[in-house]
C-alpha cells in the first residue's frame, strides 16, 4: 500500500509539473551549441605585432572579426591598409586589459551556457522549424557601452562585459552608474545571458512595429515578446524574463487587479499615442509614476504579458506563430481582461 501511495504521489507531481509548464518534449530535436571564444583569441594578440595578429584573427573568425571591428570598436574593416583598425585594436586592448582578466576568470567554463542555449534552441526549432538559428555562438569582450547580445549575419554574439554580476567594480563606479543605473546593472548577471539571447531571437523572428500604436496595443505587442521568451524557456523564473526583482514580481502578482484598475482610471491613457504618456509605462525605469515605489518600471509590458497569457489560456490551440501575428487590439477585445 505504501509503495502504491508513493507511486501515486510521484504521478501527481509529474502531472502537476507538466500542466504547470505545459512544455512540449523537445529532447529529440537535434541541436548542438559550441561557444566560440573570440574574446580569448582577441586578447591573446601581441600588441607589438598587431597587424599580423588581426589578420590571423580574421582567418580564425571570418564570420565575426569584421563585425567586431566595425560595429563594436567603431573602426574600419580589416585590410592591408586599415591602420585605423590596428590603432583601435591596440588602444582597446590596452584600456580593457584589467577588465579582461576579471571577465575571463569568471567565464572560464562556458559548458553551463552551452547547455542552456542548446535547450532553448530546441524550443525555437520546435515552434519555428523554418527559422535559421545563428550558425555560430560567439563570446566577445567589448567596450562597456557595447550590447550584451547581438545577432549578426552569421552569429549570436554575447558581450561578456555586461554579465559580470551587479557588484562588479565598473558597474558600481560613478562612470558605470551614469551609464547603467543600479536598476539596470543589477541585471548584469550571468543568469540573464540565455534570457537576453532568447529576447534577441524573438525580435529577429518578429520585428517590433508597435512604436506608433496606442499604449494598450504597445503593452500587448511588447507583452507578446516576453510570452514568447517564456515558450523558449519554460523553466525560467518570471523575474528573469521581466527583469523585475523578486519583491517587485511578488507585488505585481498580488496587485494585478489594482494595477489594471490604475490604467482604467487614467483618463483614457490606455488609448493615448502620446510618447510622453507611453514612456511612463513602457521601457526601463526604476519605478512607475503614480504607483507605489515598489511598482517596477515597464509595468505596461508586464500587464501586456498577463493579457497575452490570458488569451493563450483561453485559446490553447493557438500556435506561437499565430499569436505573435495577431492584432493586439483583437487580443485585448477577445480576452476581456478583468483581473481581481
C-alpha positions in Angstrom: 0.0 0.0 0.0 2.8 2.4 0.9 4.5 1.7 -2.5 1.3 2.4 -4.3 0.7 5.6 -2.4 4.3 6.8 -3.1 3.9 6.0 -6.8 0.6 7.9 -6.8 2.3 11.0 -5.3 5.1 10.8 -7.9 2.5 10.6 -10.6 0.7 13.6 -9.2 3.9 15.5 -9.1 4.8 14.7 -12.7 1.3 15.6 -13.9 1.4 18.8 -11.9 4.7 19.9 -13.3 3.6 19.2 -16.9 0.3 21.1 -16.5 2.2 24.0 -14.9 4.9 24.2 -17.6 2.8 22.9 -20.4 6.0 22.4 -22.4 6.4 20.0 -25.4 9.0 17.3 -25.4 12.0 18.6 -27.4 14.6 16.1 -26.4 14.8 14.5 -29.8 15.4 17.8 -31.7 19.0 17.8 -32.9 20.7 21.0 -31.8 24.3 21.4 -30.9 25.8 24.6 -29.4 29.6 25.1 -29.3 30.6 28.6 -28.0 33.5 30.1 -29.9 35.7 32.2 -27.6 36.6 35.2 -29.7 37.3 37.1 -26.5 40.2 34.9 -25.6 41.6 34.9 -29.1 41.4 38.7 -29.4 43.1 39.3 -26.0 45.9 36.9 -26.9 47.1 39.4 -29.6 50.6 40.6 -29.4 50.4 44.4 -29.5 53.9 44.5 -30.9 52.7 42.6 -33.9 49.1 43.8 -34.1 48.7 43.7 -37.8 49.7 40.1 -38.3 47.6 39.1 -35.3 44.5 40.8 -36.6 44.8 39.1 -40.0 45.2 35.7 -38.2 42.1 36.6 -36.1 40.2 37.4 -39.3 41.2 33.9 -40.7 40.1 32.2 -37.5 36.8 34.1 -37.1 35.9 35.2 -40.6 32.2 35.3 -39.6 32.7 37.8 -36.8 36.1 39.6 -36.8 34.9 42.5 -39.1 31.6 42.8 -37.3 33.6 43.3 -34.1 35.9 45.8 -35.6 33.2 47.8 -37.3 30.2 47.5 -35.1 31.8 47.1 -31.7 35.0 49.1 -31.8 33.8 51.5 -34.5 36.9 51.0 -36.6 37.4 50.0 -40.2 37.2 46.6 -41.9 40.4 44.6 -41.6 42.6 45.1 -44.7 46.2 45.6 -45.6 45.8 49.4 -45.4 43.5 49.5 -42.3 45.8 51.5 -40.0 42.7 52.8 -38.2 41.7 49.3 -37.2 45.2 48.5 -36.0 45.3 51.6 -33.8 41.7 51.0 -32.5 42.6 47.4 -31.6 45.8 48.3 -29.8 44.1 51.1 -27.8 41.2 48.8 -26.8 43.5 46.0 -25.7 45.4 48.5 -23.6 42.4 50.1 -22.0 40.4 46.9 -21.2 43.2 44.6 -20.2 42.4 44.8 -16.4 38.7 44.1 -17.1 39.7 41.2 -19.4 41.4 39.4 -16.6 38.3 39.5 -14.3 35.9 38.6 -17.1 37.8 35.6 -18.4 38.3 34.3 -14.9 34.5 34.5 -14.3 33.7 32.8 -17.6 36.5 30.3 -17.8 33.9 27.4 -18.2 31.0 28.0 -20.6 29.6 24.5 -20.5 26.6 25.6 -18.5 25.7 28.2 -21.0 26.1 25.8 -24.0 23.5 23.5 -22.3 21.1 26.3 -21.6 21.3 27.7 -25.1 21.0 24.2 -26.6 17.8 23.5 -24.8 16.2 26.9 -25.6 17.3 26.5 -29.3 15.4 23.2 -29.3 12.2 25.0 -28.3 12.9 27.6 -31.0 13.2 24.9 -33.6 10.1 23.1 -32.3 7.9 26.2 -32.7 9.7 27.7 -35.7 11.2 24.9 -37.7 11.9 27.1 -40.7 13.8 29.7 -38.7 17.5 29.6 -39.3 19.3 29.7 -35.9 22.6 31.6 -35.9 25.1 29.0 -37.1 27.7 30.3 -34.6 27.6 31.4 -31.0 30.5 33.7 -30.1 31.6 35.5 -26.9 33.5 38.7 -27.0 34.6 41.4 -24.6 33.7 44.9 -25.9 33.5 48.4 -24.5 31.0 48.7 -21.7 28.6 50.5 -23.9 28.5 47.6 -26.4 25.5 45.3 -26.5 25.2 42.3 -24.2 23.7 40.3 -27.1 23.6 40.9 -30.8 22.5 38.8 -33.8 24.8 39.3 -36.8 24.6 37.7 -40.2 26.4 34.6 -39.0 26.5 34.7 -35.2 24.7 35.1 -31.9 27.3 37.3 -30.2 27.4 37.7 -26.5 29.2 40.6 -24.9 30.6 39.2 -21.6 31.4 42.7 -20.3 27.8 43.1 -19.4 27.4 39.9 -17.3 29.9 40.3 -14.5 27.5 40.5 -11.6 25.8 43.5 -10.2 28.7 44.3 -7.8 31.4 44.4 -10.5 33.6 47.4 -9.9 32.9 49.2 -13.1 29.1 48.9 -12.7 29.2 50.4 -9.2 31.7 53.2 -10.2 30.4 56.7 -10.9 31.0 56.3 -14.6 29.3 52.9 -14.6 26.3 54.3 -12.7 26.0 57.2 -15.2 25.9 54.6 -18.0 23.9 52.0 -16.2 21.9 53.0 -13.1 21.5 50.3 -10.4 18.0 49.3 -11.6 19.7 48.3 -14.9 23.1 47.0 -13.8 21.5 44.7 -11.2 20.5 42.5 -14.1 24.1 42.2 -15.4 24.3 38.7 -14.0 25.3 35.5 -16.0 21.8 34.1 -15.3 20.4 36.7 -17.8 22.5 35.7 -20.8 20.2 33.0 -22.1 17.1 35.1 -21.5 18.6 38.0 -23.4 19.6 35.7 -26.2 16.0 34.4 -26.5 14.8 38.0 -26.5 17.1 38.8 -29.4 15.9 35.8 -31.3 12.2 36.7 -30.6 12.8 40.2 -32.1 14.7 38.6 -35.0 11.7 36.4 -35.7 9.2 39.2 -35.3 10.2 42.8 -35.9 8.6 45.2 -33.4 6.4 47.6 -35.3 4.3 48.8 -32.3 6.1 52.2 -32.0 3.3 54.4 -33.3 0.4 52.5 -31.8 -1.8 53.4 -28.8 -0.5 52.5 -25.3 -2.7 49.4 -24.8 -1.6 48.0 -28.2 2.1 48.6 -27.4 1.6 46.9 -24.0 0.2 43.8 -25.6 2.6 43.7 -28.6 5.6 44.0 -26.2 4.0 41.5 -23.8 4.0 39.0 -26.7 7.8 39.1 -26.7 8.0 38.2 -23.0 5.4 35.5 -23.6 7.4 34.0 -26.5 10.6 34.0 -24.4 8.6 32.0 -21.9 7.9 29.4 -24.6 11.6 29.1 -25.3 12.5 29.0 -21.6 9.5 27.2 -19.9 11.5 26.6 -16.7 12.8 30.1 -16.3 11.6 32.3 -13.4 9.3 35.2 -14.4 11.8 37.6 -12.8 14.5 36.5 -15.3 12.1 37.3 -18.2 10.8 40.5 -16.9 13.9 41.7 -15.2 12.0 42.5 -12.0 13.3 41.8 -8.5 11.6 39.0 -6.6 9.8 41.6 -4.4 8.6 43.5 -7.5 7.4 40.3 -9.0 5.5 39.3 -5.9 3.9 42.8 -5.6 2.7 42.7 -9.2 1.2 39.3 -8.9 -0.6 40.2 -5.6 -1.8 43.5 -7.0 -2.7 42.7 -10.6 -6.3 43.9 -10.2 -5.2 47.2 -8.6 -2.6 47.7 -11.4 -5.2 47.2 -14.1 -7.7 49.5 -12.2 -5.0 52.2 -12.2 -4.9 52.1 -16.0 -8.7 52.1 -16.3 -8.9 55.3 -14.2 -6.1 57.1 -16.0 -8.3 59.3 -18.2 -8.1 57.1 -21.4 -4.3 56.9 -21.2 -4.7 53.3 -22.4 -5.6 54.7 -25.9 -3.1 57.5 -25.9 -0.4 57.7 -28.6 1.5 60.5 -26.8 5.1 59.3 -26.4 5.4 61.2 -23.1 2.5 59.2 -21.7 3.7 55.9 -23.1 7.2 56.2 -21.7 5.7 56.3 -18.2 4.6 52.7 -18.6 6.9 51.1 -21.2 10.7 50.9 -21.1 13.3 50.6 -18.5 12.7 52.8 -15.4 13.3 52.5 -11.7 9.6 52.6 -10.9 6.2 53.6 -12.4 4.9 57.2 -11.9 1.7 57.4 -9.8 2.2 53.9 -8.3 3.8 52.8 -5.0 7.6 52.8 -5.1 7.7 49.0 -5.1 6.0 49.1 -8.6 8.6 48.4 -11.2 9.2 50.3 -14.3 7.9 48.9 -17.6 4.7 47.9 -15.9 2.9 48.2 -19.2 4.7 45.3 -20.7 4.0 43.2 -17.7 0.3 43.9 -18.0 0.5 43.2 -21.7 2.1 39.8 -20.8 -0.8 39.0 -18.5 -3.3 39.8 -21.2 -1.4 37.6 -23.7 -1.2 34.8 -21.2 -4.9 35.1 -20.6 -5.7 34.9 -24.3 -3.4 31.9 -24.8 -5.0 30.0 -21.9 -8.5 30.6 -23.3 -7.3 29.5 -26.8 -5.0 26.6 -26.1 -4.9 25.5 -29.8 -3.3 28.8 -30.9 0.4 28.5 -32.0 3.1 30.9 -31.2 3.3 31.9 -34.9 -0.5 32.7 -34.9 -0.4 34.6 -31.6 2.6 36.7 -32.4 0.9 37.8 -35.7 -2.4 38.6 -34.1 -3.6 42.2 -33.9 -3.1 43.5 -30.4 -6.5 45.2 -30.3 -8.2 42.0 -31.2 -6.4 40.1 -28.4 -7.5 42.8 -26.0 -11.1 42.8 -27.0 -11.5 39.0 -27.1 -9.6 38.4 -23.8 -11.9 40.6 -21.8 -9.1 41.0 -19.3 -10.5 41.6 -15.8 -8.0 40.6 -13.1 -9.1 40.5 -9.4 
